[in-house]
């Protein structure tokens, strides 16, 4: 067979037409009579037909030695038309619309030429047998395998890109954090001692005239804490010493040990302070937003433990009928009438009200 020879446009169409007749999608349904007439529109020259089939690379058809007969290749038998086969065809089929109504089958096949091998094209038609502009196409498995590989590759690339962007953001955040830490080095002062009921305000009172405090990490009752200044901590401490005649600053007359932090201890303490600051900011943002029900909205501490129930406290005018209504509601059953022989006798409760002038 002349597999290596190039096919002319006519030979390609002839081969495709005949292979379609003998293909999986047409041969089980047609009797090959209509197609014989359609093939004549291309050529009736047997030599052209034989040459076309010999150049085809599908291997679907065989030509006899005398070049007078053709048949479907016995090595490619018709698939059994069962549920499994129909399901396989379904998963290889695509639906497309938007073709101009005057589009021909050859034009659709040419459009598919660079998109994959098409096993079958069904042009949907309306009641008047006119093309509706949409098709069903059955493509070879290689097309879907290729698309699946492309989608998989796209997912891999997208995942790699997202990972790279995340790493870049993390790296940028780490660089910004490191810069922030470096900018605050030398500004951290640790204090310790028997501090009793010392508060943050007490430390502000000591340093307020000499340096600006940015953050104080201290809990009332603790024996140590840290102060983060906007400026150099050693200079702030020295100014307070000078203001107190060279003595070590005391807090509420309590002796305190002061230490300007350095090195790894300083960096770790700064990291913790920055985390606490961010947590405090997030907590305040949450309080201003839609999370007031958790106890800290604009109401501050007063809202802790839930909202107060507001009740109407205006004056209430009491009518005579109110007492009667209250009595009826409070008792599960109505009181029986006390009869003294009169048919229209009032209940005892109303008689009592009449006697006291109500």
C-alpha positions, 0 to 999 in steps of 0.5 A, spaced: 500 500 500 502 507 498 502 509 505 507 514 504 504 518 498 500 524 499 493 524 498 490 529 493 483 533 496 479 528 492 483 522 494 482 524 501 474 525 500 473 519 497 477 515 502 473 519 508 466 517 504 467 510 503 470 509 510 464 512 513 460 507 509 464 502 512 465 505 519 462 503 526 457 509 526 454 508 519 454 500 517 450 497 522 444 502 520 445 503 512 444 498 507 450 501 502 445 503 497 444 510 498 451 511 499 453 508 492 449 514 489 452 519 493 459 516 491 458 518 484 458 525 485 465 525 487 468 520 482 466 513 478 473 512 476 475 505 480 482 507 479 481 513 483 477 509 489 482 504 489 488 509 489 484 513 495 483 507 499 491 505 498 493 511 501 489 512 507 492 510 513 486 508 517 487 501 515 479 500 516 478 497 509 482 492 504 482 492 497 483 485 493 489 483 489 485 484 483 483 491 485 476 490 484 473 489 491 473 492 497 471 490 504 472 492 511 478 489 515 477 483 518 482 485 524 477 491 525 470 488 526 464 492 528 463 493 535 457 490 539 451 495 539 450 494 547 450 498 553 457 498 554 459 501 547 453 506 547 456 509 553 463 509 550 460 513 544 456 517 549 463 519 552 466 521 546 461 525 543 460 533 543 454 537 542 456 544 538 452 549 536 452 556 532 454 554 525 451 558 519 445 554 517 448 554 510 454 550 512 456 543 509 458 537 512 465 538 508 466 545 511 464 542 518 470 536 517 475 541 515 473 546 521 475 539 525 481 538 521 486 541 526 482 539 532 482 532 532 480 526 528 472 525 527 469 519 527 462 521 525 458 528 524 451 528 525 448 535 523 441 536 526 436 538 522 429 541 523 422 538 520 423 541 513 430 537 513 434 543 513 440 544 518 439 547 524 446 550 526 448 544 531 451 538 531 453 532 534 460 529 533 464 523 535 471 524 536 477 519 537 479 517 544 486 521 543 482 527 542 479 526 549 486 524 552 489 530 549 484 534 552 484 531 559 492 531 559 491 539 557 486 540 563 491 536 568 497 540 565 493 547 566 491 544 573 498 543 575 500 550 572 495 553 576 497 550 583 504 551 582 502 558 580 498 559 586 503 556 591 509 560 588 504 567 589 503 564 596 510 563 597 512 570 594 507 573 599 509 569 605 516 571 603 514 579 603 510 578 609 517 575 613 521 581 610 516 586 612 516 583 619 524 583 619 524 590 617 519 592 622 523 588 628 529 591 625 526 598 626 524 597 633 531 594 635 534 597 642 527 600 644 525 594 648 525 595 656 524 589 661 522 590 668 521 585 674 520 585 681 515 585 687 510 589 683 504 588 687 498 592 684 502 596 679 498 598 673 500 600 666 498 607 668 504 607 673 509 606 668 506 611 663 506 616 669 514 615 670 516 615 663 511 620 660 515 626 660 521 623 657 519 618 652 513 616 648 511 609 650 508 604 644 506 598 647 506 595 655 506 588 655 504 587 663 498 584 667 496 587 674 499 582 679 505 579 675 512 580 677 515 582 670 513 585 663 516 589 658 515 596 655 516 598 647 518 605 646 518 609 640 525 611 641 531 608 644 529 604 651 536 606 654 536 613 653 529 613 656 531 610 662 537 614 663 533 620 662 528 618 668 534 616 672 537 623 671 530 626 673 530 622 679 537 624 681 541 618 679 537 613 682 534 607 679 526 609 678 521 606 683 514 604 681 509 605 687 515 606 692 517 598 689 524 597 687 524 595 680 530 591 676 530 594 669 534 591 663 534 593 656 533 587 651 538 585 646 539 579 641 535 573 640 531 575 646 529 582 644 527 579 637 523 574 640 519 579 645 518 583 639 515 578 635 510 576 640 508 584 641 507 585 634 502 578 634 499 581 640 498 588 637 495 585 631 490 580 635 488 587 639 487 590 632 483 584 629 479 584 636 477 591 635 475 591 628 471 585 630 467 589 635 465 594 630 463 590 625 457 585 625 460 581 631 457 585 637 453 579 640 459 576 643 459 582 648 464 587 646 461 592 641 460 599 641 457 598 648 464 596 651 464 592 657 457 594 659 455 589 653 458 583 656 454 577 658 448 579 653 444 585 651 439 588 656 432 587 655 428 594 654 421 594 657 416 599 656 415 603 663 410 608 662 404 609 666 398 604 666 391 606 667 388 600 671 380 599 670 375 595 674 375 589 669 383 588 669 382 585 676 377 580 673 381 578 667 387 577 672 383 572 676 380 569 670 387 568 667 390 565 674 385 560 675 385 554 671 377 553 671 372 559 672 369 559 679 362 556 679 356 561 680 353 561 687 345 560 686 340 563 691 334 561 688 335 567 683 336 565 675 340 572 674 344 572 680 351 575 680 357 571 682 360 572 689 366 576 686 362 581 683 357 582 689 363 583 693 366 589 689 359 592 689 359 592 696 366 596 697 364 601 692 369 598 686 
